[in-house]
Amino acid sequence: MKKTIRIMIAVLAIAAMLFSFAACGGKTNDTKPTDSANPTDAANTGSLMQELLDTVKNGDSYNEWKAAYTATTFEEKLEGDSIIFSFKGEEGINGDYAFTQDGDYIVNTSDEGDYTAYTLMMDLKDALAKHYGANSMLWSGYLAATANSDLENKYYITETADGKTESKLYAAEAWDMSGLDDIYVDEKTLENYDTLNEPSFNLHVNCGKIMLTTFKSDDQLTMIVGEYGENTELTRKSVLSLVNKAQPKGYEAFAADFTEVKAIESEDYTVTLGVPEEIAAEHSYPNEEGYSYITVVFGRTAEETAE
């Protein structure tokens, strides 16, 4: 099978953005999963903006994005407290984008629905996570979790008025992602994914600590589920939510069988702790550092999965 995946990363909703919106379900509590033990005051770090600019310029995401525009010139520079991205061309991106350190935030104002501004801000978010020794994928999952829960989000804020959107990225310290121990891919999250009832689809959902990548073709359904840290009850609940939505052959027996995160072999489905080499070679998924994975397959024998 050709290694393709339609990425649908659930991050914070922005009107008119090209990414699909998916909120995460669950209640909050006072647990505080952290991925950076020593936060520092970024607002007092004079070299922060230069560091972020260098990280973005040397990063795969930004350079792969640039490579798609062969007739556009790119310039990136630091002017005072502002990172300036300048694009000149006729391929759909053109103009200057300024990201300014203003107190605790990095601030950008662009036209409403300008996906380029959003893309650049997410690249800066990734660079900021690296600055704090944090996991940027988990930060994205946190933003998704705040979209439809009681979690307070002060880390990525957008306000739109008069055709302009101001976006603000919190940079003063490592993010405190309290409450993620109750957030998983639930039925409400999957309401946004009508493709689950189609004969074939590829999708990816990043929700709190959970990354759920799914491939369906003919009568076969493959799920690769990652959880930040260890696979816990959040993994199990997320798997059951998708299985109950997609309803592959044997899903009812699976719900009764999958009472905990464990390896299972049956005629209709298998559960493997980790990702078998054959599955990893066949499908693309975010093999993210710091995450533990399980693989759930319907319509494939255990021997076929292991080969």
Phi, psi and chi 1 to 4 in degrees:
 res  aa     phi    psi   chi1   chi2   chi3   chi4
   1 MET       -  137.8  179.1 -177.9  -64.7      -
   2 LYS   -65.8  135.5 -173.2  177.1 -178.9  180.0
   3 LYS   -81.9   88.7  -65.6  179.8   66.8  176.7
   4 THR  -130.8  153.8   59.2      -      -      -
   5 ILE  -152.3  130.8  175.2  170.8      -      -
   6 ARG   -85.1  104.3  179.0  164.6   58.8   89.2
   7 ILE   -76.2  125.7  -58.9  -63.4      -      -
   8 MET  -128.4   74.1  -59.1  172.4   67.0      -
   9 ILE   -76.9  122.7  -59.8  179.4      -      -
  10 ALA   -82.2  101.6      -      -      -      -
  11 VAL  -117.2 -162.8  -67.9      -      -      -
  12 LEU   -69.4  138.1 -169.6   64.5      -      -
  13 ALA   -69.9  135.4      -      -      -      -
  14 ILE  -133.5  128.6  -60.2  177.2      -      -
  15 ALA   -59.0  134.9      -      -      -      -
  16 ALA    71.5    6.3      -      -      -      -
  17 MET   -73.5  158.3  -71.8  -58.6  175.4      -
  18 LEU   -81.2  -18.4  -61.0 -177.9      -      -
  19 PHE   -79.0  148.1  -88.4   51.9      -      -
  20 SER   -75.1  146.0  -62.3      -      -      -
  21 PHE   -92.7  133.8  172.4   83.4      -      -
  22 ALA  -144.4  120.5      -      -      -      -
  23 ALA   -93.0  158.4      -      -      -      -
  24 CYS  -106.4  148.5  -58.1      -      -      -
  25 GLY  -101.3  172.8      -      -      -      -
  26 GLY   116.3  165.1      -      -      -      -
  27 LYS  -102.1  171.3   61.2 -178.0 -179.5  179.3
  28 THR  -104.4  163.2   63.8      -      -      -
  29 ASN  -147.2 -165.9   60.2   17.5      -      -
  30 ASP   -98.7    8.6  -65.4  -32.3      -      -
  31 THR   -69.1  148.6   59.2      -      -      -
  32 LYS  -131.0   80.6  -64.2 -175.7  177.9 -177.8
  33 PRO   -64.0  129.4   23.7  -32.0      -      -
  34 THR  -123.2  150.1   59.6      -      -      -
  35 ASP  -128.9   19.0   58.0  -18.4      -      -
  36 SER  -150.1  112.7  178.8      -      -      -
  37 ALA   -82.5  -20.5      -      -      -      -
  38 ASN  -128.6   74.9  -61.8  -57.8      -      -
  39 PRO   -66.6  148.2   24.0  -33.4      -      -
  40 THR  -126.3  166.6   59.4      -      -      -
  41 ASP   -86.0   99.2 -174.2   -3.4      -      -
  42 ALA   -66.0  -30.2      -      -      -      -
  43 ALA   -63.3  -25.2      -      -      -      -
  44 ASN   -99.2    8.3  -65.0  -34.9      -      -
  45 THR   -99.3  100.1  -54.8      -      -      -
  46 GLY   -60.8  -27.1      -      -      -      -
  47 SER   -91.1    4.6   61.2      -      -      -
  48 LEU   -58.5  -50.6  174.1   66.5      -      -
  49 MET   -63.3  -37.7  -63.1  -58.8  -81.4      -
  50 GLN   -65.5  -40.3 -177.5   65.0   60.5      -
  51 GLU   -62.6  -44.5  177.1 -171.7  -26.9      -
  52 LEU   -63.5  -42.2  -62.9 -176.9      -      -
  53 LEU   -60.6  -45.7  174.4   58.6      -      -
  54 ASP   -63.0  -40.1  -68.3  -19.0      -      -
  55 THR   -64.1  -44.1  -60.1      -      -      -
  56 VAL   -64.4  -46.9  170.8      -      -      -
  57 LYS   -60.2  -32.9  -73.4  174.1   61.0  176.9
  58 ASN   -96.6    2.1  -65.5  -39.7      -      -
  59 GLY   -87.0  153.0      -      -      -      -
  60 ASP   -64.3  -42.0  -67.9  -21.1      -      -
  61 SER   -58.5  -51.1  175.5      -      -      -
  62 TYR   -65.2  -42.3 -178.3   64.4      -      -
  63 ASN   -71.7  -34.8  -75.7  -69.9      -      -
  64 GLU   -67.0  -38.2  -70.4  173.0    2.7      -
  65 TRP   -64.0  -45.3  178.1   73.7      -      -
  66 LYS   -60.7  -38.2  -76.1  171.2   58.2  174.9
  67 ALA   -62.5  -19.6      -      -      -      -
  68 ALA   -76.1  -11.6      -      -      -      -
  69 TYR  -115.9   93.6  -60.0   92.3      -      -
  70 THR   -83.8  -14.1   58.1      -      -      -
  71 ALA  -116.6   25.3      -      -      -      -
  72 THR  -122.4  138.5  -60.4      -      -      -
  73 THR   -95.6  144.2   59.4      -      -      -
  74 PHE  -123.9  140.1  -63.1   83.0      -      -
  75 GLU  -140.3  134.8 -177.9 -177.9    9.1      -
  76 GLU  -128.9  131.6  -51.0   88.7    4.1      -
  77 LYS  -153.7  163.0   59.9 -175.5  177.2 -178.6
  78 LEU  -109.7  124.5 -176.8   67.4      -      -
  79 GLU  -123.0  104.6  -69.3 -174.4   -3.8      -
  80 GLY    62.5 -120.9      -      -      -      -
  81 ASP   -95.8   13.2  -66.9  -30.8      -      -
  82 SER  -119.6  135.5  -62.4      -      -      -
  83 ILE   -91.5  127.7  -65.6  173.6      -      -
  84 ILE  -115.4  122.1  -50.5  -66.1      -      -
  85 PHE  -105.4  125.2  -64.9   92.5      -      -
  86 SER  -120.8  130.5  -62.0      -      -      -
  87 PHE  -126.7  136.3  -48.0  124.9      -      -
  88 LYS  -133.5  120.0  -65.0 -179.4 -179.3  179.5
  89 GLY   172.1 -176.7      -      -      -      -
  90 GLU  -123.2   34.0  -56.6  -62.7  -28.9      -
  91 GLU  -110.9   16.5  -62.1  178.6  -73.7      -
  92 GLY   107.1  -15.1      -      -      -      -
  93 ILE  -122.0  129.3   57.0  170.9      -      -
  94 ASN  -162.0  133.2 -158.3   28.4      -      -
  95 GLY   122.0 -172.9      -      -      -      -
  96 ASP  -111.3  141.7  -61.9  -30.0      -      -
  97 TYR  -127.5  119.0  -66.0   83.4      -      -
  98 ALA  -107.3  132.0      -      -      -      -
  99 PHE  -121.7  110.4  -62.7   82.6      -      -
 100 THR  -112.3  132.4  -56.6      -      -      -
 101 GLN   -76.4  116.3 -173.0  175.3   14.3      -
 102 ASP  -130.0   97.2 -177.1    4.9      -      -
 103 GLY    64.6 -124.5      -      -      -      -
 104 ASP   -83.2   -3.8  -69.5  -17.1      -      -
 105 TYR  -122.7  155.6  -71.8   87.8      -      -
 106 ILE  -101.8  123.5  -62.6  171.4      -      -
 107 VAL  -119.5  137.5 -178.4      -      -      -
 108 ASN  -134.9  140.8  167.8  -97.3      -      -
 109 THR  -124.2  122.4  -59.2      -      -      -
 110 SER  -141.0  175.2  -62.9      -      -      -
 111 ASP   -62.2  143.4  -69.4  -21.7      -      -
 112 GLU   -56.5  131.6 -178.7 -179.7   -4.0      -
 113 GLY    81.3   11.5      -      -      -      -
 114 ASP   -80.0  102.1 -170.0  -30.3      -      -
 115 TYR   -69.1  -27.0 -176.4   64.5      -      -
 116 THR   -62.3  -44.4  -61.9      -      -      -
 117 ALA   -60.0  -42.1      -      -      -      -
 118 TYR   -63.9  -44.2  172.3   73.5      -      -
 119 THR   -59.4  -45.2  -60.8      -      -      -
 120 LEU   -65.3  -39.1  -65.3  170.4      -      -
 121 MET   -64.6  -37.0 -173.1   64.5   94.6      -
 122 MET   -68.4  -33.8  -70.2  -59.4   98.4      -
 123 ASP   -64.1  -39.5  -78.3  -21.9      -      -
 124 LEU   -67.8  -35.2  -72.1  170.0      -      -
 125 LYS   -60.7  -43.6 -177.9  -92.0  -63.7  179.6
 126 ASP   -63.3  -41.3  -67.6  -15.5      -      -
 127 ALA   -66.0  -37.3      -      -      -      -
 128 LEU   -66.8  -40.4 -171.6   64.4      -      -
 129 ALA   -60.4  -42.0      -      -      -      -
 130 LYS   -62.8  -38.8 -176.4  176.1 -178.5  179.8
 131 HIS   -57.3  -38.9  169.5   78.3      -      -
 132 TYR   -93.4    6.0  -74.3  115.0      -      -
 133 GLY    67.5   28.5      -      -      -      -
 134 ALA  -102.7  172.3      -      -      -      -
 135 ASN   -98.8  113.4 -171.7  -65.3      -      -
 136 SER   -67.3  -30.2   63.2      -      -      -
 137 MET   -66.4  -38.8 -171.3   67.9   73.4      -
 138 LEU   -66.2  -37.2 -175.8   62.6      -      -
 139 TRP   -61.0  -41.8  -80.0   19.1      -      -
 140 SER   -64.0  -41.0  -66.9      -      -      -
 141 GLY   -62.7  -34.4      -      -      -      -
 142 TYR   -66.5  -42.4  176.7   83.4      -      -
 143 LEU   -60.5  -39.8  -66.3 -179.3      -      -
 144 ALA   -65.2  -40.0      -      -      -      -
 145 ALA   -65.5  -30.2      -      -      -      -
 146 THR   -77.6  -14.6   64.8      -      -      -
 147 ALA   -67.0  -30.1      -      -      -      -
 148 ASN  -144.2   48.7 -167.2   36.5      -      -
 149 SER  -147.7 -175.8   69.8      -      -      -
 150 ASP   -86.6    3.2  -65.1  -29.8      -      -
 151 LEU   -68.2  134.0  -71.8  172.9      -      -
 152 GLU   -83.6  130.5  179.2 -176.9   -3.4      -
 153 ASN  -112.9  108.3  170.9   36.8      -      -
 154 LYS  -109.7    4.9   68.7  174.6 -176.4  178.7
 155 TYR   -92.3  -29.9  -60.4  116.8      -      -
 156 TYR  -139.3  109.6 -176.5   59.9      -      -
 157 ILE  -121.5  135.5  -57.1  169.1      -      -
 158 THR  -128.3  142.1   64.4      -      -      -
 159 GLU  -135.6  129.5  -65.3 -177.7   -0.1      -
 160 THR  -118.5  132.1  -61.3      -      -      -
 161 ALA  -159.6  142.1      -      -      -      -
 162 ASP    53.8   38.2  -59.6  -35.3      -      -
 163 GLY    79.2    7.0      -      -      -      -
 164 LYS  -121.9  145.4  -64.4  -70.4 -175.5  179.6
 165 THR  -119.2  123.8  -64.1      -      -      -
 166 GLU   -99.0  124.3  179.9 -173.8   67.8      -
 167 SER  -116.9  141.8   57.2      -      -      -
 168 LYS  -131.2  125.9  -59.2  170.3   64.9  175.6
 169 LEU  -110.6  121.4 -178.8   70.2      -      -
 170 TYR   -71.0  128.8 -173.0   76.4      -      -
 171 ALA  -130.5    5.4      -      -      -      -
 172 ALA   -74.7  -25.7      -      -      -      -
 173 GLU  -165.2  172.3   60.4 -174.2   -0.4      -
 174 ALA   -62.4  143.8      -      -      -      -
 175 TRP   -70.0  139.1  -63.5    5.1      -      -
 176 ASP   -98.4  104.2  173.7   15.0      -      -
 177 MET   -99.0   59.7  -66.3  169.5  -72.8      -
 178 SER   -64.9  143.0  -58.9      -      -      -
 179 GLY    98.9   -5.6      -      -      -      -
 180 LEU   -70.4  -11.8  -69.3 -173.8      -      -
 181 ASP   -71.5   -5.0  -77.9  -11.6      -      -
 182 ASP  -118.6    8.4  -75.5  -44.2      -      -
 183 ILE  -103.4  129.6  -57.5  -64.6      -      -
 184 TYR  -149.5  175.9   63.9   97.9      -      -
 185 VAL   -80.0  101.4  178.3      -      -      -
 186 ASP  -105.5 -175.6   67.2   -5.4      -      -
 187 GLU   -61.5  -37.1  -69.2   78.8    4.7      -
 188 LYS   -65.2  -39.2 -173.5  173.7 -177.9  179.3
 189 THR   -58.4  -43.6  -56.3      -      -      -
 190 LEU   -79.1   -5.5  -63.6  174.7      -      -
 191 GLU   -60.4  -24.8  -71.7  176.8   -2.7      -
 192 ASN   -81.9   -2.5  -61.8  -72.7      -      -
 193 TYR  -117.5   83.4  -64.5   95.7      -      -
 194 ASP   -67.8  -20.0  -64.9  -25.6      -      -
 195 THR   -64.1  -16.8   56.4      -      -      -
 196 LEU   -62.9  -18.5  -71.7  170.7      -      -
 197 ASN  -100.1    5.7  -59.6  121.1      -      -
 198 GLU   -90.8  159.6  -64.0  178.3    1.5      -
 199 PRO   -60.9  -31.8  -23.2   34.0      -      -
 200 SER  -146.7  147.0   63.2      -      -      -
 201 PHE  -169.4  160.6   61.7   82.5      -      -
 202 ASN  -127.9  137.2  -60.8  -25.5      -      -
 203 LEU  -153.2  161.0   67.1   82.9      -      -
 204 HIS  -138.0  131.2  176.0   77.9      -      -
 205 VAL  -124.8  127.2 -179.6      -      -      -
 206 ASN  -112.4  113.4 -175.5   13.9      -      -
 207 CYS  -140.1  107.3  176.1      -      -      -
 208 GLY    62.0 -125.2      -      -      -      -
 209 LYS   -84.4   -6.0  -69.9 -178.9  173.6 -177.4
 210 ILE  -101.7  133.0  -60.0  -65.1      -      -
 211 MET  -118.6  119.0  -70.6 -166.2  -63.0      -
 212 LEU  -119.8  114.2 -168.8  156.3      -      -
 213 THR  -113.0  128.0  -54.7      -      -      -
 214 THR  -131.5  139.3  -52.1      -      -      -
 215 PHE  -130.3  130.8  -50.8   87.5      -      -
 216 LYS  -132.0  132.9 -176.4  179.7  179.6 -176.8
 217 SER  -150.0  131.4   60.3      -      -      -
 218 ASP    54.0 -120.8  -61.4  -33.3      -      -
 219 ASP  -103.6   18.0  -64.7  -34.1      -      -
 220 GLN  -114.2  132.8 -169.4  172.6  106.1      -
 221 LEU  -126.6  124.6  176.7   71.0      -      -
 222 THR  -121.2  129.2  -59.7      -      -      -
 223 MET  -123.4  128.6  -57.8  169.8   56.8      -
 224 ILE  -114.2  114.3  -57.5  173.2      -      -
 225 VAL  -117.3  119.1 -172.9      -      -      -
 226 GLY  -107.5  144.5      -      -      -      -
 227 GLU  -131.8  135.5 -179.5  174.0  -15.8      -
 228 TYR   -63.3  125.6 -173.4   74.7      -      -
 229 GLY    87.3 -122.7      -      -      -      -
 230 GLU  -105.9  157.5  -60.3  -61.9  -37.4      -
 231 ASN   -75.4  118.9  -67.4  111.0      -      -
 232 THR  -120.9 -161.5   68.8      -      -      -
 233 GLU   -60.9  -25.3 -177.3   71.3    0.4      -
 234 LEU   -64.4  -38.3  -60.3 -178.0      -      -
 235 THR   -63.5  -47.9  -66.1      -      -      -
 236 ARG   -60.7  -46.5 -169.6 -174.8   75.1   87.6
 237 LYS   -63.9  -38.5  -72.3 -177.8  176.8  179.8
 238 SER   -65.2  -42.6  -62.5      -      -      -
 239 VAL   -61.0  -47.3  168.8      -      -      -
 240 LEU   -63.3  -36.3  -71.1  176.1      -      -
 241 SER   -60.6  -45.6  -65.7      -      -      -
 242 LEU   -72.4  -40.8 -169.9  139.4      -      -
 243 VAL   -61.9  -42.5  168.8      -      -      -
 244 ASN   -67.1  -28.7  -70.5  -25.5      -      -
 245 LYS   -77.5  -45.9  174.6   82.0  171.8 -178.4
 246 ALA   -78.5  -30.1      -      -      -      -
 247 GLN    52.3   57.3  -62.9 -172.0   -4.5      -
 248 PRO   -70.7  167.0   28.8  -36.2      -      -
 249 LYS   -58.1  126.8  179.5 -176.5  177.2 -178.0
 250 GLY    92.6    7.0      -      -      -      -
 251 TYR   -65.6  -32.6   81.0   97.0      -      -
 252 GLU   -68.1  -43.5  -67.6  174.5  -38.3      -
 253 ALA   -65.0  -36.5      -      -      -      -
 254 PHE   -61.4  -43.8  177.4   83.1      -      -
 255 ALA   -59.5  -35.9      -      -      -      -
 256 ALA   -76.9  -26.3      -      -      -      -
 257 ASP   -86.6  -35.5 -160.0    4.9      -      -
 258 PHE   -88.5   67.9 -166.7   51.7      -      -
 259 THR   -85.4  -12.2   56.4      -      -      -
 260 GLU  -156.8  165.3   60.5 -179.4  -49.9      -
 261 VAL   -72.8  107.4  176.9      -      -      -
 262 LYS  -155.6  160.5   60.8 -177.7  178.8  179.7
 263 ALA   -74.0  138.5      -      -      -      -
 264 ILE  -139.5  140.0  -59.8  174.8      -      -
 265 GLU  -129.2  126.0  -66.1 -175.2    7.8      -
 266 SER  -146.7  178.3   79.5      -      -      -
 267 GLU   -67.6  -33.4 -178.7  178.4  -13.4      -
 268 ASP  -101.2  -19.7  -67.3  -38.3      -      -
 269 TYR  -156.2  159.3   50.3   81.8      -      -
 270 THR  -136.3  148.6   64.3      -      -      -
 271 VAL  -123.9  125.3  179.1      -      -      -
 272 THR  -119.4  133.4  -55.2      -      -      -
 273 LEU   -79.6  116.1  -56.6 -176.7      -      -
 274 GLY   100.2 -169.1      -      -      -      -
 275 VAL  -122.7  113.5 -177.5      -      -      -
 276 PRO   -57.4  146.6  -24.2   34.7      -      -
 277 GLU   -56.8  -39.1  -68.5 -176.0    5.6      -
 278 GLU   -66.2  -38.2 -165.9  -82.9  -21.3      -
 279 ILE   -68.3  -43.3  -62.6  -67.9      -      -
 280 ALA   -62.8  -35.0      -      -      -      -
 281 ALA   -73.7  -27.3      -      -      -      -
 282 GLU   -87.0  -31.6 -175.4  176.0   -5.2      -
 283 HIS  -127.0  144.0  -62.9  -59.9      -      -
 284 SER   -86.7  137.7  -64.1      -      -      -
 285 TYR  -153.3  158.9   71.6  100.4      -      -
 286 PRO   -74.0   92.1  -14.7   29.8      -      -
 287 ASN   -78.2   73.8 -172.5   11.1      -      -
 288 GLU   -87.5  136.0 -173.7   73.5   16.6      -
 289 GLU   -64.2  139.0 -175.9  177.2   -5.2      -
 290 GLY    94.1   -5.6      -      -      -      -
 291 TYR  -107.7  144.9  -75.4   72.9      -      -
 292 SER  -106.0  147.0  -61.5      -      -      -
 293 TYR  -125.6  150.9  -69.2   87.7      -      -
 294 ILE  -130.3  159.9   70.2  168.6      -      -
 295 THR  -125.7  128.1  -55.3      -      -      -
 296 VAL  -118.6  127.4 -179.6      -      -      -
 297 VAL  -130.4  128.7  179.5      -      -      -
 298 PHE  -108.9  140.9  -76.9   81.8      -      -
 299 GLY    80.4   24.3      -      -      -      -
 300 ARG  -147.8  133.2 -170.2  173.1 -169.0  159.0
 301 THR   -72.2  160.5   66.1      -      -      -
 302 ALA   -60.6  -37.3      -      -      -      -
 303 GLU   -65.2  -39.9  -69.7   76.3   12.7      -
 304 GLU   -66.0  -37.8  -71.5  173.7  -30.2      -
 305 THR   -66.7  -37.6  -59.5      -      -      -
 306 ALA   -78.7  -23.0      -      -      -      -
 307 GLU   -68.0      -  -72.2  177.7   -3.0      -
